[in-house]
């Protein structure tokens, strides 16, 4: 644990100097919110980030994993190397917040016309890290060590299933080739927490995330004569219900939580034609690799047997979009938690429950120990249980989160580079 003297010093230094950049952070966040971009298409956002980092006198790398940006702040004294990460992408969601800077952007996503919105708060993450970069660069001569700033594209997933993306692609394209961090830090604004609060947990925090595609192939025929063909829609309906019984009746979800969700079913073009194929897509969330493998096998077997019983065929594909996110380095987690309490106030920091959402920030744990925490995003006047969640078209960020996130990330960096 931190000593009382060290905690007192910390509470007076890192958090105290954020006020000069806070108006910029708010302005950046509102601009990004009004001009959101989907994953691997964050061209405008990346350009603004890169221009800001260059204005701080940093050498900037662009085009990593299509639109990723990175830069290093060299401290004036020898010390450790750390990395700070923010994600930049928005979601295919049509905004319904009524904000004066609400998004009106539309684009094409996987063949569909969609609205685009920062419905998960990555606009805040990007703006916060830009502010932290300015604070750290201004005091670089006092830093004992170096900081890699990572502005990552496509955290929400690939443009198409199975395509390399986001954190993994940045790593594969040499993000850490010349910079080996001793720790990587990340944050996420969260509607389930009131603004002003920060939360984290030790050990597993967010789930393994898989994207799956199941194709049911039948035999097309006239809708008035189903016996002349094989109806894949009926099979898909049977599979959909049977998959839920896997979680409800076949897996010990008390020991290890599992969520299996179908997000889309597509098939057919006309009311009186039974189609040839139906495609189902969805996500599997789990916390244990063995449990995940067992559920995957059960999904495939269930689909095959139900399809065969009707004379149809099934093909199943699954790809992991994010490994388990875990604050598994106990020393880093304890130290980081102490820093947050000292910088923000002990009553501000709470324990985060286990979450079945996922984060590809987990990819950075293949390179170095990681610490991930959450910043409250919901106005104190609103019960977080009643707030529109992340990914909702009504997700509404209380901008108090910008100040808290800025102080928190700045404090963590300054502590490590003291």
C-alpha positions in Angstrom: 0.0 0.0 0.0 1.1 3.6 -0.5 2.3 5.4 2.5 0.3 8.2 4.0 3.0 10.7 3.1 3.1 9.6 -0.5 -0.7 9.6 -0.8 -0.8 13.2 0.4 1.9 14.3 -2.1 0.0 12.6 -4.9 -3.3 14.2 -4.0 -1.8 17.6 -4.4 0.2 17.2 -7.6 -1.1 15.2 -10.6 -4.8 16.2 -10.4 -4.2 19.8 -9.6 -3.0 20.8 -13.1 -5.7 19.7 -15.4 -7.8 22.9 -15.4 -5.9 24.6 -18.3 -6.6 21.9 -20.8 -10.2 20.9 -19.7 -12.0 23.4 -22.0 -10.0 21.9 -24.9 -11.0 18.4 -23.9 -14.7 19.4 -23.8 -14.4 21.1 -27.2 -12.6 18.1 -28.8 -15.1 15.6 -27.4 -18.1 17.6 -28.7 -16.5 17.9 -32.1 -15.7 14.2 -32.3 -19.3 13.5 -31.1 -20.7 15.5 -34.0 -18.5 13.9 -36.5 -18.3 10.2 -35.6 -16.5 7.7 -37.8 -16.8 3.9 -37.9 -13.9 1.6 -37.1 -10.9 1.7 -39.6 -12.5 4.8 -41.1 -11.5 7.3 -38.4 -9.7 9.5 -41.0 -10.9 12.9 -39.7 -10.5 11.9 -36.1 -7.0 10.6 -36.6 -6.0 13.7 -38.5 -7.1 16.0 -35.6 -5.3 13.8 -33.1 -2.1 13.7 -35.2 -2.1 17.5 -35.7 -2.5 18.0 -31.9 0.4 15.7 -31.1 2.6 17.4 -33.6 1.8 20.7 -32.1 3.2 19.4 -28.8 6.5 18.7 -30.6 6.1 15.0 -30.8 7.1 12.6 -33.6 3.9 11.0 -34.7 3.2 7.7 -36.4 0.0 7.5 -38.4 -1.7 4.8 -40.5 -1.1 2.0 -38.1 -3.9 -0.5 -38.6 -5.4 1.8 -41.2 -6.1 4.9 -39.1 -4.2 4.4 -35.8 -2.0 7.1 -34.4 0.9 6.8 -31.9 3.5 9.2 -30.4 6.1 9.0 -27.7 6.7 11.6 -25.0 10.4 11.4 -23.9 10.8 12.3 -20.3 13.8 14.4 -19.2 15.0 11.8 -16.8 15.6 8.0 -17.1 12.8 5.8 -16.0 10.3 3.2 -17.1 8.3 3.1 -20.3 4.5 3.1 -20.1 1.7 3.3 -22.7 -1.7 5.0 -22.5 -4.5 4.0 -24.9 -7.7 5.6 -26.2 -10.0 4.2 -28.8 -11.5 6.4 -31.5 -14.3 4.6 -33.4 -18.0 5.1 -33.2 -21.0 2.7 -33.7 -23.6 2.1 -36.5 -26.3 3.7 -34.3 -28.7 6.5 -35.1 -28.5 9.1 -32.4 -31.6 10.1 -30.4 -30.1 12.3 -27.6 -31.3 15.7 -28.9 -27.9 17.3 -28.1 -27.0 20.5 -30.0 -23.9 18.7 -31.2 -25.7 15.4 -31.9 -24.5 13.3 -34.9 -26.4 13.4 -38.2 -23.8 11.3 -40.0 -24.9 8.4 -42.1 -22.8 5.8 -43.9 -22.8 2.2 -45.2 -22.0 -0.7 -42.8 -21.9 -4.3 -44.0 -24.2 -3.4 -46.9 -26.7 -1.4 -44.8 -27.4 2.3 -44.6 -26.9 3.3 -41.0 -26.6 6.3 -38.7 -23.3 6.8 -36.9 -23.0 7.8 -33.3 -20.4 7.8 -30.4 -22.8 5.6 -28.5 -20.1 4.1 -26.4 -18.1 7.2 -25.4 -14.9 6.8 -27.5 -15.2 10.4 -28.3 -14.5 11.1 -24.6 -11.7 8.6 -24.5 -9.9 10.3 -27.4 -10.4 13.8 -26.1 -9.2 12.7 -22.6 -6.0 11.2 -23.9 -5.3 14.3 -26.1 -5.6 16.4 -22.9 -3.3 14.0 -20.9 -0.8 14.2 -23.8 -0.7 18.0 -23.5 -0.3 17.9 -19.7 2.5 15.4 -19.9 4.3 17.1 -22.8 4.2 20.4 -20.9 6.0 18.8 -18.0 8.2 16.3 -19.9 11.4 17.6 -18.4 10.1 16.4 -15.0 9.1 13.0 -16.2 11.3 10.0 -15.3 10.6 7.8 -18.2 8.7 7.7 -21.5 5.1 7.5 -22.5 3.6 5.9 -25.6 0.3 7.5 -26.6 -1.9 5.0 -28.5 -5.0 6.3 -30.4 -6.6 3.0 -31.6 -9.1 2.4 -34.4 -11.8 -0.2 -34.6 -12.2 -1.3 -31.0 -15.8 -2.1 -31.7 -14.8 -4.8 -34.2 -13.8 -5.3 -37.8 -15.6 -3.8 -40.8 -16.3 -7.4 -41.9 -16.3 -10.7 -39.8 -12.9 -12.3 -39.4 -10.8 -9.4 -40.6 -7.9 -8.4 -38.4 -8.6 -5.1 -36.6 -8.0 -2.7 -33.7 -5.5 -3.4 -31.0 -4.3 -6.8 -32.4 -3.7 -5.3 -35.8 -1.8 -2.3 -34.3 0.4 -4.8 -32.4 1.0 -6.9 -35.5 1.9 -3.9 -37.5 4.7 -3.0 -35.1 3.2 -0.6 -32.5 5.7 -1.9 -29.9 8.6 -2.7 -32.2 10.7 0.1 -30.8 9.0 0.8 -27.5 8.5 -2.0 -24.9 6.2 -0.7 -22.2 6.3 -2.0 -18.7 2.6 -1.3 -18.3 -0.4 -0.2 -20.5 -3.3 1.8 -19.1 -6.8 2.3 -20.4 -10.2 3.6 -19.3 -13.8 3.5 -20.4 -16.7 5.8 -19.6 -19.6 3.8 -18.3 -23.3 4.6 -18.1 -23.7 2.2 -15.1 -21.7 4.6 -12.9 -22.7 8.1 -11.8 -20.4 10.9 -13.1 -17.7 11.6 -10.5 -17.1 7.9 -9.7 -14.3 5.6 -10.9 -14.4 1.8 -10.7 -12.1 -1.1 -11.3 -11.8 -4.7 -10.2 -8.9 -7.1 -9.6 -8.7 -10.1 -11.9 -11.2 -10.9 -14.7 -13.2 -7.8 -15.5 -14.7 -8.2 -19.0 -15.6 -11.2 -21.1 -14.1 -13.0 -24.0 -16.1 -11.8 -27.0 -16.8 -14.0 -30.1 -18.6 -13.1 -33.2 -20.3 -16.0 -34.9 -22.1 -16.7 -38.2 -24.4 -19.6 -38.7 -25.7 -20.4 -42.2 -28.7 -22.7 -42.7 -29.1 -24.0 -46.3 -32.4 -25.4 -47.5 -34.1 -25.7 -50.8 -36.0 -22.8 -52.3 -39.6 -23.3 -53.3 -43.0 -21.6 -53.6 -44.4 -20.4 -50.2 -47.6 -22.2 -51.0 -45.9 -25.6 -51.4 -43.3 -25.9 -48.6 -43.2 -29.7 -49.1 -41.5 -29.2 -52.5 -38.4 -27.7 -50.8 -36.6 -27.4 -47.4 -37.5 -24.3 -45.3 -34.3 -22.9 -43.7 -36.3 -20.2 -41.9 -38.2 -22.8 -39.8 -34.9 -24.5 -39.0 -33.3 -21.1 -38.0 -36.2 -20.5 -35.6 -35.7 -23.9 -34.0 -32.0 -23.3 -33.7 -32.5 -19.9 -32.2 -34.7 -21.4 -29.4 -32.5 -24.4 -28.9 -29.3 -22.3 -28.5 -30.9 -20.5 -25.5 -31.4 -23.9 -23.8 -27.7 -24.5 -24.1 -27.1 -21.6 -21.7 -30.2 -22.2 -19.6 -29.9 -26.0 -19.2 -26.5 -27.3 -20.3 -23.9 -24.9 -18.9 -23.1 -24.2 -15.2 -23.4 -20.4 -15.5 -23.1 -20.1 -11.7 -19.5 -21.2 -11.9 -18.7 -19.3 -15.1 -21.1 -16.8 -16.7 -22.0 -17.2 -20.4 -24.2 -15.1 -22.7 -25.3 -16.3 -26.1 -27.1 -13.7 -28.3 -28.4 -13.7 -31.8 -28.1 -10.2 -33.2 -29.5 -10.7 -36.7 -31.3 -13.2 -38.8 -31.4 -12.6 -42.6 -33.2 -14.6 -45.2 -35.7 -14.3 -48.0 -36.8 -11.4 -50.3 -40.5 -12.0 -50.9 -43.6 -13.1 -49.0 -44.4 -16.1 -51.1 -40.9 -17.6 -51.6 -39.2 -19.9 -49.2 -35.5 -18.9 -49.5 -32.6 -21.1 -50.1 -30.5 -19.8 -47.2 -30.8 -18.0 -43.9 -27.8 -16.4 -42.1 -27.8 -15.9 -38.3 -25.1 -13.8 -36.6 -24.5 -13.1 -33.0 -22.1 -13.0 -30.1 -20.9 -15.4 -27.4 -19.5 -14.0 -24.2 -17.6 -16.1 -21.7 -14.9 -15.9 -19.0 -13.3 -19.4 -19.2 -11.6 -20.9 -22.3 -12.8 -24.4 -21.6 -16.4 -23.3 -21.0 -16.2 -21.3 -24.3 -15.0 -24.4 -26.2 -17.7 -26.5 -24.8 -20.5 -24.0 -25.7 -19.1 -23.6 -29.2 -19.2 -27.4 -29.7 -22.8 -27.5 -28.4 -23.9 -24.7 -30.8 -22.4 -26.5 -33.8 -23.9 -29.8 -32.8 -27.3 -28.4 -32.1 -27.5 -26.6 -35.5 -26.3 -29.6 -37.4 -28.8 -32.0 -35.8 -31.8 -29.7 -36.2 -30.8 -28.9 -39.8 -30.4 -32.6 -40.6 -33.7 -33.5 -39.1 -35.4 -31.2 -41.7 -33.2 -32.1 -44.6 -31.2 -28.8 -44.4 -27.5 -28.2 -43.8 -25.6 -25.9 -41.4 -22.2 -24.2 -41.5 -20.9 -22.4 -38.4 -18.0 -19.9 -38.1 -16.8 -18.2 -35.0 -14.0 -15.7 -34.4 -12.7 -14.1 -31.2 -12.9 -10.3 -31.3 -11.6 -9.7 -27.8 -9.8 -12.0 -25.3 -10.6 -11.8 -21.6 -9.9 -8.4 -20.1 -8.3 -8.9 -16.7 -6.4 -6.7 -14.2 -4.4 -9.8 -13.5 -1.1 -8.2 -12.3 -1.9 -7.8 -8.6 0.9 -5.3 -7.9 0.0 -3.0 -10.8 -3.7 -3.2 -9.8 -3.1 -2.5 -6.1 -0.8 0.4 -7.0 -3.2 1.9 -9.6 -6.1 1.6 -7.2 -4.2 3.5 -4.5 -3.2 6.2 -7.0 -6.8 6.7 -8.1 -8.0 6.9 -4.5 -5.2 9.4 -3.6 -5.8 11.6 -6.6 -9.6 11.5 -6.7 -10.7 10.8 -3.1 -11.2 7.4 -1.5 -15.0 7.7 -1.6 -14.8 8.3 -5.4 -13.3 4.9 -6.2 -15.6 1.8 -6.1 -15.4 -1.9 -7.1 -16.6 -2.8 -10.5 -18.8 -5.9 -10.9 -17.9 -8.5 -13.5 -19.1 -7.4 -16.9 -20.2 -9.5 -19.9 -19.2 -6.7 -22.3 -15.8 -7.0 -23.9 -12.8 -4.8 -24.8 -10.0 -5.4 -27.2 -7.8 -3.5 -24.8 -7.2 -7.1 -23.6 -4.9 -7.6 -26.6 -2.3 -5.3 -24.9 -1.9 -7.8 -22.1 -0.1 -10.0 -24.5 2.7 -7.4 -24.5 2.8 -6.0 -21.0 0.8 -5.9 -17.7 -2.3 -3.8 -18.1 -4.7 -1.8 -15.9 -8.2 -0.9 -17.0 -10.7 1.2 -15.2 -14.1 2.8 -15.6 -15.2 6.4 -15.3 -18.9 7.2 -14.4 -20.8 8.8 -17.3 -24.3 9.3 -16.0 -25.6 12.5 -14.4 -25.9 12.3 -10.6 -29.6 13.3 -11.1 -30.3 10.1 -12.9 -30.3 6.6 -11.4 -27.7 4.6 -13.4 -30.2 1.8 -13.5 -32.5 4.0 -15.5 -29.8 5.6 -17.7 -29.6 4.6 -21.4 -26.7 2.2 -21.5 -23.5 2.3 -23.6 -24.5 1.4 -27.3 -27.9 2.9 -26.9 -29.0 5.7 -29.3 -29.9 7.7 -26.2 -26.5 7.2 -24.4 -25.8 10.5 -22.8 -22.4 11.4 -21.3 -22.2 13.8 -18.4 -19.1 15.8 -19.2 -18.0 15.6 -15.6 -16.6 12.3 -16.8 -14.1 14.2 -18.9 -12.6 16.0 -15.9 -12.5 12.8 -13.8 -11.0 10.7 -16.6 -8.4 13.4 -17.3 -7.3 13.6 -13.7 -7.3 9.8 -13.3 -5.2 9.0 -16.4 -2.8 11.9 -15.6 -2.4 10.7 -12.1 -1.6 7.1 -13.2 1.0 8.3 -15.7 2.6 10.8 -13.3 2.8 8.2 -10.5 4.6 5.7 -12.8 7.0 8.3 -14.1 7.7 10.1 -10.8 
